[in-house]
Amino acid sequence: YNVSHFLQMDSPGADGADLLPPPPPLTAGDVPLRVDELDTKIVKVQKSRRVQVARPGFARKGQPIQLLTNHFKVNIGGVDGDFYHYSIALFYEDDRPVDGKGIGRKVIDKLHETYDTELGGKHFAYDGEKSLFTLGSLPQNKLEFTVVLEDSGSSKRTAGNGSPGGSGSPNGSDRKRFRRPYQSKSFKVQISYAAKIPMKSIASALRGQESENSQEAYRVLDIILRQNAAKKGCLLVRQSFFHDNPRNFCDLGGGVLGCRGFHSSFRTTQGGLSLNIDVSTTMIVQPGPVVDFLIANQNVRDPYQIDWAKAKRTLKNLRIKAIPSNMENKITGLSELPCNQQTFSLKQRRDENGDEPTELCTLVSLQRYTKALSTLQRSSLVEKSRQKPEERKKALSDALNTSDYDTDPMLKAVGVSISPNFTQIEGRVLSAPKLKLGNGEDLFPRNGRWNFRNKKLVMPAKVERWAIANFSARCDVQKLWRDLARMGEQMGVMVEDPYVVVDENPQARRAPPPARVEQMLEQMMAKLPAAPKFVLCLFPERNSNIYGPWKKRTLADFGIINQCLGNTRVNDQLLANLLLKINAKLGGLNSLLAVEHSPSIPLVSKVPTIILGMDVSHGSPGQSDIPSIAAVVSSRQWPLISRYRAAVRTQSPKVEMLDSLFKPVSDTVDEGLVRELLLDFYTSSGKKKPDHIIIFRDGVSESQFNQVLNIELDQIIEACKFLDEKWCPKFTVIVAQKNHHTKFFQKGSPDNVPPGTVIDSQICHPRHNDFYMCAHAGMIGTTRPVHYHVLFDEIGFSADDLQELVHSLSYVYQRSSTAISVVAPIFYAHLAAAQVGKFMKFDEMSETSSGHAGVTSAGSVPVPALPRLHENVSSSMYFC
């Protein structure tokens, strides 16, 4: 008390001393503090930070399986040297700082070529911006050089896109007429010593002793890989590299190409240092004539139909080359003058802004397309980037060969050698958990799948007091609901006749979506004595723009459970899947784990346990002003782990950490996400508070683990304490990562790894508790495992028990009859965020932002709040 009281005081004026309150009386045990003791005392009362837990041991359950992985073993010849880190500052001749991206690498390459002797013959690893690394020190800690770049304005890399010798280039006589003398530009380069990084730190990290030095050392190695790719003319996207080779391009429509490249990074594993290489895909703008791109982008027939206002937004900041100068420039806008008034300068200086005729401009290759893809483009990208396991293995071997890492001078200087062979490891295949269906029937999934044909659901709901809303769907509505009732009878779900079928007034079809929804609900309510319990909504197509307004009105305003159906081919399989979703939404359960039914899940069934799934969904790339949606789902009705509810909030755009887990607005009111979920667990689980809280977190990288452990977990603990100061539940925190680059292949088989495959040795972290799991059957392409990181475990799971729990949670997903790739709570959180996010029409907000103009800073846009769900549906699985 004395410390905090003292720190809050200001220094009063000469006449202000008597305004201060007298110090509180000392009680037994209090020792007055001198000023010089304050700093030491404050350090002692600081809360200790949580750190990632170590692996408790290795799991043993499951059938052994021999696998190959896309990690290539790395040997380092000597680790006695040091990396030296230098800061780079670039200036023009007039001392203006160089701020343009891309020029840095040209300047540093020229520096190395010109001043090799003065730099002690050292090889560089340059990050393209402000950091340069060498093995061993430079002759001096501070150096300054003048570098002269000579540039004719041509580029070999873009031949064929308006460059000399490519299609669209002027003929020989024209080239003579327009040939320009070489232009020179001088730069000042300042090199300043920043830090020393011992290479021994790499060996320490491999023993599990990670430090800031070891992280920096790995960063240097990854920068060497980026530099290697940059010298080959690749597009660099973090640690993924894309060559300018048309064989790697696939047309996605709309002037957008998919570009296949590869990811390459060094990883610390139990088996030593490895190079992780994987196939990677990005989107690029279609290179070639600007007019051709705009025609494709806007889906018009000729230049006369181009919307130039839209074109201006699309083209901004893209790079072009113009005939005849062949100089590369960035588009800043379009001229407002009509053609008969616009003039052009033949002698344009390189640094001048100027106008170029659009017809003579071609887009430079390898420019990223950062706007949101349409549904068709997205599905085309997925379709064209799939590779079967054998295809992917060949592509990865080719990528390693073409990278020529063995000849890279910096890697040679470090003594790095990379094995050309995939690393062989041993995994285990866990048995699928036994499921319980209706009538006490047991079901054993095979190959990660099962079938409800001629089976009864374990807890069927009743479809009663329901209606059908038909938004102009072309289908036989009466046959549809009769077939639904027939299928329901087979599955144990009683489907009564609907109270009413409301067909949309044909005149309303041209109205805006919210107006169409309003009219439909007015028509429906006029024909019913009371609001229906359930509505089946029929849309004329999938991804209808009516979906968002419909969900908002029915779930937030009226509190009506509903199921939407696009006008697809209706068959028994579709009807069965539809009933699985309807049953879960209405409070039923389709299947249960046998160990859940018993109940006999270790550390979960005997002690009240809540399972949380947390995710944040962001707007599409390029949409920097769309709020992010934070969702947390929680298990309910313990000892069940198959039934969930969700809480959803908006937060600042592109912010990954959840900021609304605990939000006290007064001494007694907390409006955070966690409180409502804990209260729901309490009321639905026989007034029991959870003594165990298991948290599954999606969407965070290794660099954010510390925030999950020390910020998000703190918020959850505070939410618990806010409800009951004496309540001290135990926590287990697990992060699930899907966006990583580790893949597994069966040795001696072209098939994907079987469902239930788990790996926790050889390529996992040397010290931390992590494992890879392929819970699902990969039917198309190459199976992507989920990488689980156990950050915190007060509950004390054994390796086997935790892996079995994670595996089982892939079998409780109520929407399908297959195991899913990630635990169901995380999948549900993603579904809840996506569905509630459509309540608000965010798309219009992003129209004004340019996808190529960069991203606004997070939190710079006011965040609108989401409407709260009606109490009738808030505890349901409406997101199913």
Phi, psi and omega in degrees: 000315182301319183296306184296323180298318182293318184293334182277353181282144168263161175281114182282165175287181183299329182260012185254000185296325183284356177279343183286142177289154178292152179295149179294151180294145179284138175252171181303131178097343179283137176238123179299142182260136170276158181302320184287353178265350190299311185302315180297319183294319182297319180301323183291329184270356177295142181287138179289142181274142178283145176237159183296136185285155177277162179293129182282347184152180182256144177283157182232346184292148175110160178279130179297146178216136179273129185229160168245148178228156184277040170252130182248126188297137182242133172247140176245122187301311181218139181241026182269345183277185179228143167276138174249129182260127178237142175271138181248132173234127181248136179225151170283176181303326182271018177072011172287136178292145178278120181245353182285136179282150176099324182288332184304314183296321179296318181294314182292323176299317180293323177301313182296321181290321187277322189242036184304317182293315181297336180264015175072019180065022183281145169274150184250153161237110186246133184274003179088355182231265188236010183234135178227141183233142175229160173265109190087162188275157170284165183303328181224159179283336178230127181223149176221134182225158171250128182241131179250120176261130174252130186218124178273356180087355179261163181215124181294328188299328186256024175303138184098350178240046177096010180264165180305132179087349180266170178295138180091359179274156179294158179285180187302314182293324178295322181297321177298318183296320187259003182297135183254149174292155177300137178254139181251147176218132182259145178227147171260133179241121176252128181244124182231134178297136180240315185195163175243135183237107181293133178290343176298337181296335177294314179297323179295319180297324179292340174269005178092005181259077183282149179211175176297324178297318181293322177297320178293322180297318177294325177298320178298315180299319178292325177295325176299319178297318178297318180296320178302315180290322181298321180291341176269006178080022182280154165282130181254125174233095189053243181259021176249140188232137186230119180280152177274074182229115182305338177294340179270359184263147171222138185281125178258358183088157177072023180076017181244136177244144167275135181239119181269131176220211179214151175263143181213122179204155178272141181229144174271124181227171178296333180272007181111192180284137179224156174257119181264115179242133180215159175286141180223150180227137173228173178253136177232160177283140180299116180287161180119193184306134181301319182297319178298320178298316182294322178298317179290318184296321182262001177056050177244170187272327185209169184299335183291342181264001183291134173274104188286335175294318177291322180299323181299317179293320183292321187275344187304131178075002174283152182262140181228163166240142183244140173273135011262353189293329183060020176277144178270129180223164177257137179284125177254344180171186177242144179294144178271350184284146173290162186301323184284358177243346184282130176243160182229146180263127177285327182254076181265127178287154188297327184269358184274147168281145180201177179253145176229143175297130183303324183295338182259011183253138175237143178282133178291148182286165176060047172252123184296140173261116189249005176280167179292139176279149174286169179301318181294317180296320181296314181294325178295320179297315179299314182298316187276348180258000177291145174217133174292160184309316182293321177298317182294318179302317180295317180298322181290320177297319178296319181297319179294320180293316183287343181287336178053043181296333181295335182261358181292124186298323182290318178295323178295321180297323180284341181087026182276129170232139188242128178292140179278358187256145172299143179284131178268130181225170176245128174248184177225146178250113180282146177289143178294140180290145177287138180251154175251131176246189179294161181061025177070015184284138175267147179224132181249107179299145176237130182054037177074015183223159173207172187227137178267008180300128181057027177241150176263140176292151187291323177223083183285140174269177179243126178269101183224164182044057184237166183220164176241128175251115184254103177273067173063027176287138181269084177206161178280099188295318181297318178295323181300309184286332175292319177295325178295319179294320179297315180292324178298320179298320179296326185263001178089007180261118179280120179248107178286166174295140179295147176298318186203147171247118183252115176268137181295140174296124182307329181290342183276351187296334180273353182286159176299152183308314180299324179292322178297319179296316181299314180296319180298315181293323177297314178300316184294312183295330179292336184261359184240147177288333180208169180298139180288159177280334185208144177229130171264120185252125182253122178256153179288339179207167175288159180054041181291144178285359175279340189304308183300305178301324180295313181297320181298312183293318185285319184274318184274320187265317185260337181070044181247122173295135180214158178231130181259148180220123174283165184280073178257175178292121182270122175220179184297325179296316179296317181295322178296316178296322179297319181292327176300317181290315181298318182297316180295320181294326182274007174102002178275177173228139183274319177208162178229152169291142178299322180288341176278325181287329186300306349268145185210039177275123182304132176065002181243315186283334184270338182237131180310119187228130174250140178247125180251141171240127186235136180208152173236125178257137182247163173295167180296159176305137181091345178259085190275352184249009179272125181302146172280154182245119178262130180229138173231128174248154182221146175288155180218168181057049175307141016271015176291149171232018181252353182246133186223160169226166186231151170230134188227140175219159170271157171210177187303146182304139174063013177270119186276328183281136180289126183250007182235028178291322179226119184222079180288129177252350173201184181293342184237353185240124175241120181260020181284170181293321190289322185304312184294330179286321178294319178295321179295318178300316182300312183287329183271350184244036176068038178056044175248132173276143179289129175271340176239134176234115179256123184246124171253122183245130180251155165084015179244149180266173181303325183291345181257000180302320181299322179291322177299316184288323190247355176241302182295314180296323176301317179299319180294319178297318179297322178297322177294314181295328180295327178282321181203109185302330184271356185278123182229076179290160175266147185240147165230128183242124183231129175261135176250124179245125175257333183269070175230184189236019177269130177232157180234146180227142176287132178288124178078016179218141178278355185278162172293162176295148182289154177299142182096001180289130180226141180228124177228017180222165173072309180246009176271181184293143182299332185234318187289161183269097179221159176202157176256142177221133171249088184281335188258166176270117179282104185274328184230139179071204180255131181303133175258115179287161172260134180260110180263131177242119177272105184277329189206138182209081174286332183294323174090048177289143168284162181301316180296314184295321181290318179294323176295319179297314180299316179298315181296324181290351172276354182251007182253012181286115191282349184279346186215174178247041176223156170289143180255167189288331184232161182302144186303320181303323178290318179298317179296320179298320178295317179296317181296316179297318181294318184288313181291330177299333180280355174300323186255137183275086183279337189303322182296328181296333186268354184299327185278345182271137180273133179292341182256000186269005180094170185257135177288158182294143181299137176087004184275354182246134176302138185258115177288144180279148176281146173293141179284147178290149176297146183299336180293335186241351189298330181266002183272169174268058183299338185277354183295000000 
